[in-house]
Amino acid sequence: MSEGNYDYGKCQVCGEQMVEQQIKQDFWIKGDLIVIEDVPAGVCPQCGEKIVRADVGQQIGAIIAGAKHLQPIRSINVPIIQFKLAA
């Protein structure tokens, strides 16, 4: 199925029609942050909910399984901020 023609249907959260966009998807794998870019996904323009097709999810799984053997296209520096509950 070609990208852009898939009907993601209505958002399960708010009921708005999902639209296809290219997103960044992040995963924490054994303490390492991995970001996969240009993932085709259905995105709700109302609430921001995101879903991917089953075949895309399977490809993401394969990417994650082989992530240690892939050459990243670039690296990012991510700040870490500790949450403290306001009194």
mmCIF file as gemmi writes it, N, C-alpha and C atoms, coordinates in Angstrom:
data_model
loop_
_atom_site.group_PDB
_atom_site.id
_atom_site.type_symbol
_atom_site.label_atom_id
_atom_site.label_alt_id
_atom_site.label_comp_id
_atom_site.label_asym_id
_atom_site.label_entity_id
_atom_site.label_seq_id
_atom_site.pdbx_PDB_ins_code
_atom_site.Cartn_x
_atom_site.Cartn_y
_atom_site.Cartn_z
_atom_site.occupancy
_atom_site.B_iso_or_equiv
_atom_site.pdbx_formal_charge
_atom_site.auth_seq_id
_atom_site.auth_asym_id
_atom_site.pdbx_PDB_model_num
ATOM 1 N N . MET Axp A 1 ? 0.853 -1.18 0 1 0 ? 1 A 1
ATOM 2 C CA . MET Axp A 1 ? 0 0 0 1 0 ? 1 A 1
ATOM 3 C C . MET Axp A 1 ? 0.889 1.23 0 1 0 ? 1 A 1
ATOM 4 N N . SER Axp A 2 ? 0.621 2.162 -0.854 1 0 ? 2 A 1
ATOM 5 C CA . SER Axp A 2 ? 1.463 3.346 -0.94 1 0 ? 2 A 1
ATOM 6 C C . SER Axp A 2 ? 1.144 4.328 0.18 1 0 ? 2 A 1
ATOM 7 N N . GLU Axp A 3 ? 2.192 5.037 0.616 1 0 ? 3 A 1
ATOM 8 C CA . GLU Axp A 3 ? 2.013 6.027 1.674 1 0 ? 3 A 1
ATOM 9 C C . GLU Axp A 3 ? 1.116 7.148 1.179 1 0 ? 3 A 1
ATOM 10 N N . GLY Axp A 4 ? 0.345 7.738 2.068 1 0 ? 4 A 1
ATOM 11 C CA . GLY Axp A 4 ? -0.5 8.861 1.713 1 0 ? 4 A 1
ATOM 12 C C . GLY Axp A 4 ? -1.894 8.442 1.298 1 0 ? 4 A 1
ATOM 13 N N . ASN Axp A 5 ? -2.091 7.175 0.958 1 0 ? 5 A 1
ATOM 14 C CA . ASN Axp A 5 ? -3.396 6.689 0.535 1 0 ? 5 A 1
ATOM 15 C C . ASN Axp A 5 ? -4.075 5.842 1.598 1 0 ? 5 A 1
ATOM 16 N N . TYR Axp A 6 ? -3.439 5.592 2.689 1 0 ? 6 A 1
ATOM 17 C CA . TYR Axp A 6 ? -3.995 4.726 3.725 1 0 ? 6 A 1
ATOM 18 C C . TYR Axp A 6 ? -5.008 5.502 4.566 1 0 ? 6 A 1
ATOM 19 N N . ASP Axp A 7 ? -6.139 4.882 4.828 1 0 ? 7 A 1
ATOM 20 C CA . ASP Axp A 7 ? -7.166 5.496 5.674 1 0 ? 7 A 1
ATOM 21 C C . ASP Axp A 7 ? -6.954 5.01 7.106 1 0 ? 7 A 1
ATOM 22 N N . TYR Axp A 8 ? -6.411 5.869 7.942 1 0 ? 8 A 1
ATOM 23 C CA . TYR Axp A 8 ? -6.164 5.519 9.344 1 0 ? 8 A 1
ATOM 24 C C . TYR Axp A 8 ? -7.443 5.563 10.174 1 0 ? 8 A 1
ATOM 25 N N . GLY Axp A 9 ? -8.511 6.085 9.594 1 0 ? 9 A 1
ATOM 26 C CA . GLY Axp A 9 ? -9.783 6.126 10.291 1 0 ? 9 A 1
ATOM 27 C C . GLY Axp A 9 ? -9.86 7.273 11.277 1 0 ? 9 A 1
ATOM 28 N N . LYS Axp A 10 ? -10.771 7.127 12.206 1 0 ? 10 A 1
ATOM 29 C CA . LYS Axp A 10 ? -11.011 8.155 13.221 1 0 ? 10 A 1
ATOM 30 C C . LYS Axp A 10 ? -10.117 7.907 14.435 1 0 ? 10 A 1
ATOM 31 N N . CYS Axp A 11 ? -9.727 8.98 15.083 1 0 ? 11 A 1
ATOM 32 C CA . CYS Axp A 11 ? -8.917 8.905 16.301 1 0 ? 11 A 1
ATOM 33 C C . CYS Axp A 11 ? -9.711 8.189 17.394 1 0 ? 11 A 1
ATOM 34 N N . GLN Axp A 12 ? -9.07 7.253 18.049 1 0 ? 12 A 1
ATOM 35 C CA . GLN Axp A 12 ? -9.712 6.511 19.133 1 0 ? 12 A 1
ATOM 36 C C . GLN Axp A 12 ? -9.864 7.346 20.399 1 0 ? 12 A 1
ATOM 37 N N . VAL Axp A 13 ? -9.16 8.468 20.471 1 0 ? 13 A 1
ATOM 38 C CA . VAL Axp A 13 ? -9.223 9.329 21.655 1 0 ? 13 A 1
ATOM 39 C C . VAL Axp A 13 ? -10.319 10.377 21.52 1 0 ? 13 A 1
ATOM 40 N N . CYS Axp A 14 ? -10.337 11.094 20.372 1 0 ? 14 A 1
ATOM 41 C CA . CYS Axp A 14 ? -11.268 12.227 20.26 1 0 ? 14 A 1
ATOM 42 C C . CYS Axp A 14 ? -12.238 12.138 19.084 1 0 ? 14 A 1
ATOM 43 N N . GLY Axp A 15 ? -12.037 11.178 18.178 1 0 ? 15 A 1
ATOM 44 C CA . GLY Axp A 15 ? -12.958 10.989 17.071 1 0 ? 15 A 1
ATOM 45 C C . GLY Axp A 15 ? -12.649 11.767 15.805 1 0 ? 15 A 1
ATOM 46 N N . GLU Axp A 16 ? -11.611 12.587 15.798 1 0 ? 16 A 1
ATOM 47 C CA . GLU Axp A 16 ? -11.22 13.37 14.608 1 0 ? 16 A 1
ATOM 48 C C . GLU Axp A 16 ? -10.591 12.419 13.574 1 0 ? 16 A 1
ATOM 49 N N . GLN Axp A 17 ? -10.691 12.759 12.295 1 0 ? 17 A 1
ATOM 50 C CA . GLN Axp A 17 ? -10.091 11.953 11.235 1 0 ? 17 A 1
ATOM 51 C C . GLN Axp A 17 ? -8.563 12.042 11.308 1 0 ? 17 A 1
ATOM 52 N N . MET Axp A 18 ? -7.893 10.888 11.314 1 0 ? 18 A 1
ATOM 53 C CA . MET Axp A 18 ? -6.436 10.841 11.339 1 0 ? 18 A 1
ATOM 54 C C . MET Axp A 18 ? -5.891 11.224 9.961 1 0 ? 18 A 1
ATOM 55 N N . VAL Axp A 19 ? -4.732 11.867 9.928 1 0 ? 19 A 1
ATOM 56 C CA . VAL Axp A 19 ? -4.06 12.212 8.683 1 0 ? 19 A 1
ATOM 57 C C . VAL Axp A 19 ? -2.631 11.664 8.724 1 0 ? 19 A 1
ATOM 58 N N . GLU Axp A 20 ? -2.126 11.257 7.557 1 0 ? 20 A 1
ATOM 59 C CA . GLU Axp A 20 ? -0.772 10.69 7.528 1 0 ? 20 A 1
ATOM 60 C C . GLU Axp A 20 ? 0.279 11.793 7.562 1 0 ? 20 A 1
ATOM 61 N N . GLN Axp A 21 ? 1.274 11.584 8.4 1 0 ? 21 A 1
ATOM 62 C CA . GLN Axp A 21 ? 2.422 12.472 8.51 1 0 ? 21 A 1
ATOM 63 C C . GLN Axp A 21 ? 3.661 11.623 8.745 1 0 ? 21 A 1
ATOM 64 N N . GLN Axp A 22 ? 4.808 12.196 8.476 1 0 ? 22 A 1
ATOM 65 C CA . GLN Axp A 22 ? 6.087 11.561 8.8 1 0 ? 22 A 1
ATOM 66 C C . GLN Axp A 22 ? 6.465 12.031 10.204 1 0 ? 22 A 1
ATOM 67 N N . ILE Axp A 23 ? 6.702 11.099 11.114 1 0 ? 23 A 1
ATOM 68 C CA . ILE Axp A 23 ? 7.002 11.46 12.501 1 0 ? 23 A 1
ATOM 69 C C . ILE Axp A 23 ? 8.354 10.898 12.925 1 0 ? 23 A 1
ATOM 70 N N . LYS Axp A 24 ? 8.827 11.389 14.058 1 0 ? 24 A 1
ATOM 71 C CA . LYS Axp A 24 ? 9.968 10.791 14.749 1 0 ? 24 A 1
ATOM 72 C C . LYS Axp A 24 ? 9.393 9.94 15.875 1 0 ? 24 A 1
ATOM 73 N N . GLN Axp A 25 ? 9.889 8.73 16.011 1 0 ? 25 A 1
ATOM 74 C CA . GLN Axp A 25 ? 9.416 7.833 17.066 1 0 ? 25 A 1
ATOM 75 C C . GLN Axp A 25 ? 10.599 7.48 17.951 1 0 ? 25 A 1
ATOM 76 N N . ASP Axp A 26 ? 10.428 7.663 19.255 1 0 ? 26 A 1
ATOM 77 C CA . ASP Axp A 26 ? 11.54 7.381 20.173 1 0 ? 26 A 1
ATOM 78 C C . ASP Axp A 26 ? 11.254 6.139 21 1 0 ? 26 A 1
ATOM 79 N N . PHE Axp A 27 ? 12.327 5.412 21.32 1 0 ? 27 A 1
ATOM 80 C CA . PHE Axp A 27 ? 12.241 4.178 22.1 1 0 ? 27 A 1
ATOM 81 C C . PHE Axp A 27 ? 13.403 4.148 23.089 1 0 ? 27 A 1
ATOM 82 N N . TRP Axp A 28 ? 13.134 3.688 24.296 1 0 ? 28 A 1
ATOM 83 C CA . TRP Axp A 28 ? 14.19 3.428 25.271 1 0 ? 28 A 1
ATOM 84 C C . TRP Axp A 28 ? 14.449 1.923 25.264 1 0 ? 28 A 1
ATOM 85 N N . ILE Axp A 29 ? 15.663 1.528 24.864 1 0 ? 29 A 1
ATOM 86 C CA . ILE Axp A 29 ? 16.045 0.123 24.784 1 0 ? 29 A 1
ATOM 87 C C . ILE Axp A 29 ? 17.244 -0.099 25.699 1 0 ? 29 A 1
ATOM 88 N N . LYS Axp A 30 ? 17.018 -0.805 26.799 1 0 ? 30 A 1
ATOM 89 C CA . LYS Axp A 30 ? 18.083 -1.11 27.77 1 0 ? 30 A 1
ATOM 90 C C . LYS Axp A 30 ? 18.869 0.131 28.157 1 0 ? 30 A 1
ATOM 91 N N . GLY Axp A 31 ? 18.153 1.223 28.425 1 0 ? 31 A 1
ATOM 92 C CA . GLY Axp A 31 ? 18.778 2.458 28.881 1 0 ? 31 A 1
ATOM 93 C C . GLY Axp A 31 ? 19.285 3.371 27.783 1 0 ? 31 A 1
ATOM 94 N N . ASP Axp A 32 ? 19.173 2.946 26.526 1 0 ? 32 A 1
ATOM 95 C CA . ASP Axp A 32 ? 19.617 3.774 25.397 1 0 ? 32 A 1
ATOM 96 C C . ASP Axp A 32 ? 18.402 4.339 24.672 1 0 ? 32 A 1
ATOM 97 N N . LEU Axp A 33 ? 18.465 5.619 24.337 1 0 ? 33 A 1
ATOM 98 C CA . LEU Axp A 33 ? 17.416 6.261 23.571 1 0 ? 33 A 1
ATOM 99 C C . LEU Axp A 33 ? 17.708 6.088 22.085 1 0 ? 33 A 1
ATOM 100 N N . ILE Axp A 34 ? 16.729 5.561 21.361 1 0 ? 34 A 1
ATOM 101 C CA . ILE Axp A 34 ? 16.833 5.39 19.914 1 0 ? 34 A 1
ATOM 102 C C . ILE Axp A 34 ? 15.7 6.191 19.289 1 0 ? 34 A 1
ATOM 103 N N . VAL Axp A 35 ? 16.009 7.011 18.291 1 0 ? 35 A 1
ATOM 104 C CA . VAL Axp A 35 ? 15.003 7.796 17.587 1 0 ? 35 A 1
ATOM 105 C C . VAL Axp A 35 ? 14.985 7.346 16.132 1 0 ? 35 A 1
ATOM 106 N N . ILE Axp A 36 ? 13.812 6.978 15.645 1 0 ? 36 A 1
ATOM 107 C CA . ILE Axp A 36 ? 13.637 6.592 14.248 1 0 ? 36 A 1
ATOM 108 C C . ILE Axp A 36 ? 12.869 7.71 13.563 1 0 ? 36 A 1
ATOM 109 N N . GLU Axp A 37 ? 13.456 8.253 12.493 1 0 ? 37 A 1
ATOM 110 C CA . GLU Axp A 37 ? 12.85 9.376 11.774 1 0 ? 37 A 1
ATOM 111 C C . GLU Axp A 37 ? 12.052 8.896 10.571 1 0 ? 37 A 1
ATOM 112 N N . ASP Axp A 38 ? 11.187 9.78 10.086 1 0 ? 38 A 1
ATOM 113 C CA . ASP Axp A 38 ? 10.438 9.585 8.843 1 0 ? 38 A 1
ATOM 114 C C . ASP Axp A 38 ? 9.527 8.363 8.874 1 0 ? 38 A 1
ATOM 115 N N . VAL Axp A 39 ? 8.931 8.113 10.03 1 0 ? 39 A 1
ATOM 116 C CA . VAL Axp A 39 ? 7.993 7.001 10.185 1 0 ? 39 A 1
ATOM 117 C C . VAL Axp A 39 ? 6.614 7.461 9.703 1 0 ? 39 A 1
ATOM 118 N N . PRO Axp A 40 ? 6.024 6.768 8.711 1 0 ? 40 A 1
ATOM 119 C CA . PRO Axp A 40 ? 4.673 7.141 8.29 1 0 ? 40 A 1
ATOM 120 C C . PRO Axp A 40 ? 3.674 6.734 9.371 1 0 ? 40 A 1
ATOM 121 N N . ALA Axp A 41 ? 2.862 7.687 9.8 1 0 ? 41 A 1
ATOM 122 C CA . ALA Axp A 41 ? 1.92 7.419 10.892 1 0 ? 41 A 1
ATOM 123 C C . ALA Axp A 41 ? 0.644 8.21 10.687 1 0 ? 41 A 1
ATOM 124 N N . GLY Axp A 42 ? -0.428 7.713 11.242 1 0 ? 42 A 1
ATOM 125 C CA . GLY Axp A 42 ? -1.666 8.473 11.311 1 0 ? 42 A 1
ATOM 126 C C . GLY Axp A 42 ? -1.584 9.362 12.53 1 0 ? 42 A 1
ATOM 127 N N . VAL Axp A 43 ? -1.804 10.656 12.337 1 0 ? 43 A 1
ATOM 128 C CA . VAL Axp A 43 ? -1.705 11.623 13.427 1 0 ? 43 A 1
ATOM 129 C C . VAL Axp A 43 ? -3.031 12.375 13.511 1 0 ? 43 A 1
ATOM 130 N N . CYS Axp A 44 ? -3.552 12.489 14.715 1 0 ? 44 A 1
ATOM 131 C CA . CYS Axp A 44 ? -4.793 13.232 14.915 1 0 ? 44 A 1
ATOM 132 C C . CYS Axp A 44 ? -4.479 14.726 14.966 1 0 ? 44 A 1
ATOM 133 N N . PRO Axp A 45 ? -5.099 15.519 14.084 1 0 ? 45 A 1
ATOM 134 C CA . PRO Axp A 45 ? -4.842 16.956 14.1 1 0 ? 45 A 1
ATOM 135 C C . PRO Axp A 45 ? -5.47 17.663 15.308 1 0 ? 45 A 1
ATOM 136 N N . GLN Axp A 46 ? -6.387 16.992 15.984 1 0 ? 46 A 1
ATOM 137 C CA . GLN Axp A 46 ? -7.061 17.581 17.142 1 0 ? 46 A 1
ATOM 138 C C . GLN Axp A 46 ? -6.278 17.359 18.441 1 0 ? 46 A 1
ATOM 139 N N . CYS Axp A 47 ? -5.955 16.087 18.743 1 0 ? 47 A 1
ATOM 140 C CA . CYS Axp A 47 ? -5.341 15.782 20.044 1 0 ? 47 A 1
ATOM 141 C C . CYS Axp A 47 ? -3.902 15.282 19.96 1 0 ? 47 A 1
ATOM 142 N N . GLY Axp A 48 ? -3.413 14.976 18.736 1 0 ? 48 A 1
ATOM 143 C CA . GLY Axp A 48 ? -2.025 14.558 18.577 1 0 ? 48 A 1
ATOM 144 C C . GLY Axp A 48 ? -1.781 13.062 18.729 1 0 ? 48 A 1
ATOM 145 N N . GLU Axp A 49 ? -2.807 12.276 18.963 1 0 ? 49 A 1
ATOM 146 C CA . GLU Axp A 49 ? -2.656 10.816 19.045 1 0 ? 49 A 1
ATOM 147 C C . GLU Axp A 49 ? -1.993 10.306 17.771 1 0 ? 49 A 1
ATOM 148 N N . LYS Axp A 50 ? -1.125 9.29 17.889 1 0 ? 50 A 1
ATOM 149 C CA . LYS Axp A 50 ? -0.404 8.747 16.746 1 0 ? 50 A 1
ATOM 150 C C . LYS Axp A 50 ? -0.583 7.24 16.688 1 0 ? 50 A 1
ATOM 151 N N . ILE Axp A 51 ? -0.744 6.718 15.467 1 0 ? 51 A 1
ATOM 152 C CA . ILE Axp A 51 ? -0.791 5.27 15.254 1 0 ? 51 A 1
ATOM 153 C C . ILE Axp A 51 ? 0.004 4.944 13.999 1 0 ? 51 A 1
ATOM 154 N N . VAL Axp A 52 ? 0.515 3.714 13.935 1 0 ? 52 A 1
ATOM 155 C CA . VAL Axp A 52 ? 1.203 3.256 12.732 1 0 ? 52 A 1
ATOM 156 C C . VAL Axp A 52 ? 0.501 2.003 12.218 1 0 ? 52 A 1
ATOM 157 N N . ARG Axp A 53 ? 0.649 1.768 10.918 1 0 ? 53 A 1
ATOM 158 C CA . ARG Axp A 53 ? 0.112 0.547 10.309 1 0 ? 53 A 1
ATOM 159 C C . ARG Axp A 53 ? 0.888 -0.649 10.856 1 0 ? 53 A 1
ATOM 160 N N . ALA Axp A 54 ? 0.287 -1.837 10.779 1 0 ? 54 A 1
ATOM 161 C CA . ALA Axp A 54 ? 0.929 -3.053 11.282 1 0 ? 54 A 1
ATOM 162 C C . ALA Axp A 54 ? 2.264 -3.321 10.586 1 0 ? 54 A 1
ATOM 163 N N . ASP Axp A 55 ? 2.329 -3.14 9.256 1 0 ? 55 A 1
ATOM 164 C CA . ASP Axp A 55 ? 3.572 -3.415 8.545 1 0 ? 55 A 1
ATOM 165 C C . ASP Axp A 55 ? 4.674 -2.445 8.946 1 0 ? 55 A 1
ATOM 166 N N . VAL Axp A 56 ? 4.311 -1.199 9.226 1 0 ? 56 A 1
ATOM 167 C CA . VAL Axp A 56 ? 5.286 -0.209 9.698 1 0 ? 56 A 1
ATOM 168 C C . VAL Axp A 56 ? 5.771 -0.603 11.093 1 0 ? 56 A 1
ATOM 169 N N . GLY Axp A 57 ? 4.868 -1.028 11.945 1 0 ? 57 A 1
ATOM 170 C CA . GLY Axp A 57 ? 5.248 -1.49 13.282 1 0 ? 57 A 1
ATOM 171 C C . GLY Axp A 57 ? 6.211 -2.663 13.229 1 0 ? 57 A 1
ATOM 172 N N . GLN Axp A 58 ? 5.99 -3.582 12.29 1 0 ? 58 A 1
ATOM 173 C CA . GLN Axp A 58 ? 6.898 -4.722 12.125 1 0 ? 58 A 1
ATOM 174 C C . GLN Axp A 58 ? 8.277 -4.268 11.657 1 0 ? 58 A 1
ATOM 175 N N . GLN Axp A 59 ? 8.312 -3.303 10.754 1 0 ? 59 A 1
ATOM 176 C CA . GLN Axp A 59 ? 9.6 -2.775 10.287 1 0 ? 59 A 1
ATOM 177 C C . GLN Axp A 59 ? 10.331 -2.06 11.419 1 0 ? 59 A 1
ATOM 178 N N . ILE Axp A 60 ? 9.599 -1.325 12.244 1 0 ? 60 A 1
ATOM 179 C CA . ILE Axp A 60 ? 10.214 -0.671 13.405 1 0 ? 60 A 1
ATOM 180 C C . ILE Axp A 60 ? 10.796 -1.719 14.344 1 0 ? 60 A 1
ATOM 181 N N . GLY Axp A 61 ? 10.066 -2.806 14.572 1 0 ? 61 A 1
ATOM 182 C CA . GLY Axp A 61 ? 10.579 -3.887 15.414 1 0 ? 61 A 1
ATOM 183 C C . GLY Axp A 61 ? 11.876 -4.461 14.881 1 0 ? 61 A 1
ATOM 184 N N . ALA Axp A 62 ? 11.954 -4.637 13.565 1 0 ? 62 A 1
ATOM 185 C CA . ALA Axp A 62 ? 13.176 -5.163 12.952 1 0 ? 62 A 1
ATOM 186 C C . ALA Axp A 62 ? 14.328 -4.17 13.09 1 0 ? 62 A 1
ATOM 187 N N . ILE Axp A 63 ? 14.033 -2.879 12.94 1 0 ? 63 A 1
ATOM 188 C CA . ILE Axp A 63 ? 15.069 -1.849 13.107 1 0 ? 63 A 1
ATOM 189 C C . ILE Axp A 63 ? 15.604 -1.881 14.53 1 0 ? 63 A 1
ATOM 190 N N . ILE Axp A 64 ? 14.713 -1.937 15.506 1 0 ? 64 A 1
ATOM 191 C CA . ILE Axp A 64 ? 15.12 -1.95 16.912 1 0 ? 64 A 1
ATOM 192 C C . ILE Axp A 64 ? 15.938 -3.202 17.221 1 0 ? 64 A 1
ATOM 193 N N . ALA Axp A 65 ? 15.51 -4.351 16.687 1 0 ? 65 A 1
ATOM 194 C CA . ALA Axp A 65 ? 16.23 -5.61 16.947 1 0 ? 65 A 1
ATOM 195 C C . ALA Axp A 65 ? 17.665 -5.55 16.426 1 0 ? 65 A 1
ATOM 196 N N . GLY Axp A 66 ? 17.881 -4.829 15.325 1 0 ? 66 A 1
ATOM 197 C CA . GLY Axp A 66 ? 19.221 -4.739 14.759 1 0 ? 66 A 1
ATOM 198 C C . GLY Axp A 66 ? 19.907 -3.416 15.004 1 0 ? 66 A 1
ATOM 199 N N . ALA Axp A 67 ? 19.389 -2.632 15.936 1 0 ? 67 A 1
ATOM 200 C CA . ALA Axp A 67 ? 19.887 -1.262 16.154 1 0 ? 67 A 1
ATOM 201 C C . ALA Axp A 67 ? 21.37 -1.211 16.49 1 0 ? 67 A 1
ATOM 202 N N . LYS Axp A 68 ? 21.877 -2.185 17.22 1 0 ? 68 A 1
ATOM 203 C CA . LYS Axp A 68 ? 23.298 -2.172 17.601 1 0 ? 68 A 1
ATOM 204 C C . LYS Axp A 68 ? 24.208 -2.306 16.379 1 0 ? 68 A 1
ATOM 205 N N . HIS Axp A 69 ? 23.67 -2.838 15.278 1 0 ? 69 A 1
ATOM 206 C CA . HIS Axp A 69 ? 24.475 -3.062 14.076 1 0 ? 69 A 1
ATOM 207 C C . HIS Axp A 69 ? 24.259 -1.994 13.01 1 0 ? 69 A 1
ATOM 208 N N . LEU Axp A 70 ? 23.404 -1.016 13.283 1 0 ? 70 A 1
ATOM 209 C CA . LEU Axp A 70 ? 23.127 0.04 12.317 1 0 ? 70 A 1
ATOM 210 C C . LEU Axp A 70 ? 23.989 1.264 12.587 1 0 ? 70 A 1
ATOM 211 N N . GLN Axp A 71 ? 24.347 1.944 11.536 1 0 ? 71 A 1
ATOM 212 C CA . GLN Axp A 71 ? 25.102 3.188 11.66 1 0 ? 71 A 1
ATOM 213 C C . GLN Axp A 71 ? 24.108 4.338 11.751 1 0 ? 71 A 1
ATOM 214 N N . PRO Axp A 72 ? 24.093 5.077 12.865 1 0 ? 72 A 1
ATOM 215 C CA . PRO Axp A 72 ? 23.159 6.204 12.967 1 0 ? 72 A 1
ATOM 216 C C . PRO Axp A 72 ? 23.508 7.296 11.958 1 0 ? 72 A 1
ATOM 217 N N . ILE Axp A 73 ? 22.466 7.988 11.47 1 0 ? 73 A 1
ATOM 218 C CA . ILE Axp A 73 ? 22.71 9.086 10.528 1 0 ? 73 A 1
ATOM 219 C C . ILE Axp A 73 ? 23.252 10.315 11.24 1 0 ? 73 A 1
ATOM 220 N N . ARG Axp A 74 ? 22.964 10.438 12.516 1 0 ? 74 A 1
ATOM 221 C CA . ARG Axp A 74 ? 23.517 11.492 13.37 1 0 ? 74 A 1
ATOM 222 C C . ARG Axp A 74 ? 23.158 11.164 14.81 1 0 ? 74 A 1
ATOM 223 N N . SER Axp A 75 ? 23.746 11.888 15.733 1 0 ? 75 A 1
ATOM 224 C CA . SER Axp A 75 ? 23.438 11.735 17.157 1 0 ? 75 A 1
ATOM 225 C C . SER Axp A 75 ? 22.916 13.058 17.686 1 0 ? 75 A 1
ATOM 226 N N . ILE Axp A 76 ? 22.142 12.983 18.75 1 0 ? 76 A 1
ATOM 227 C CA . ILE Axp A 76 ? 21.619 14.19 19.378 1 0 ? 76 A 1
ATOM 228 C C . ILE Axp A 76 ? 22.007 14.202 20.856 1 0 ? 76 A 1
ATOM 229 N N . ASN Axp A 77 ? 22.091 15.397 21.395 1 0 ? 77 A 1
ATOM 230 C CA . ASN Axp A 77 ? 22.372 15.577 22.81 1 0 ? 77 A 1
ATOM 231 C C . ASN Axp A 77 ? 21.041 15.924 23.475 1 0 ? 77 A 1
ATOM 232 N N . VAL Axp A 78 ? 20.623 15.126 24.437 1 0 ? 78 A 1
ATOM 233 C CA . VAL Axp A 78 ? 19.318 15.308 25.068 1 0 ? 78 A 1
ATOM 234 C C . VAL Axp A 78 ? 19.51 15.74 26.522 1 0 ? 78 A 1
ATOM 235 N N . PRO Axp A 79 ? 18.984 16.911 26.896 1 0 ? 79 A 1
ATOM 236 C CA . PRO Axp A 79 ? 19.081 17.327 28.297 1 0 ? 79 A 1
ATOM 237 C C . PRO Axp A 79 ? 18.196 16.449 29.186 1 0 ? 79 A 1
ATOM 238 N N . ILE Axp A 80 ? 18.662 16.215 30.383 1 0 ? 80 A 1
ATOM 239 C CA . ILE Axp A 80 ? 17.894 15.442 31.369 1 0 ? 80 A 1
ATOM 240 C C . ILE Axp A 80 ? 17.574 16.366 32.524 1 0 ? 80 A 1
ATOM 241 N N . ILE Axp A 81 ? 16.286 16.457 32.839 1 0 ? 81 A 1
ATOM 242 C CA . ILE Axp A 81 ? 15.817 17.338 33.919 1 0 ? 81 A 1
ATOM 243 C C . ILE Axp A 81 ? 15.089 16.491 34.941 1 0 ? 81 A 1
ATOM 244 N N . GLN Axp A 82 ? 15.422 16.649 36.179 1 0 ? 82 A 1
ATOM 245 C CA . GLN Axp A 82 ? 14.783 15.885 37.235 1 0 ? 82 A 1
ATOM 246 C C . GLN Axp A 82 ? 13.467 16.529 37.644 1 0 ? 82 A 1
ATOM 247 N N . PHE Axp A 83 ? 12.424 15.717 37.737 1 0 ? 83 A 1
ATOM 248 C CA . PHE Axp A 83 ? 11.117 16.195 38.174 1 0 ? 83 A 1
ATOM 249 C C . PHE Axp A 83 ? 11.09 16.315 39.679 1 0 ? 83 A 1
ATOM 250 N N . LYS Axp A 84 ? 10.598 17.441 40.155 1 0 ? 84 A 1
ATOM 251 C CA . LYS Axp A 84 ? 10.391 17.642 41.595 1 0 ? 84 A 1
ATOM 252 C C . LYS Axp A 84 ? 8.965 18.131 41.784 1 0 ? 84 A 1
ATOM 253 N N . LEU Axp A 85 ? 8.225 17.438 42.602 1 0 ? 85 A 1
ATOM 254 C CA . LEU Axp A 85 ? 6.833 17.791 42.873 1 0 ? 85 A 1
ATOM 255 C C . LEU Axp A 85 ? 6.771 19.1 43.636 1 0 ? 85 A 1
ATOM 256 N N . ALA Axp A 86 ? 5.967 20.031 43.106 1 0 ? 86 A 1
ATOM 257 C CA . ALA Axp A 86 ? 5.819 21.33 43.777 1 0 ? 86 A 1
ATOM 258 C C . ALA Axp A 86 ? 5.1 21.155 45.113 1 0 ? 86 A 1
ATOM 259 N N . ALA Axp A 87 ? 5.534 21.925 46.07 1 0 ? 87 A 1
ATOM 260 C CA . ALA Axp A 87 ? 4.94 21.817 47.423 1 0 ? 87 A 1
ATOM 261 C C . ALA Axp A 87 ? 3.596 22.502 47.492 1 0 ? 87 A 1
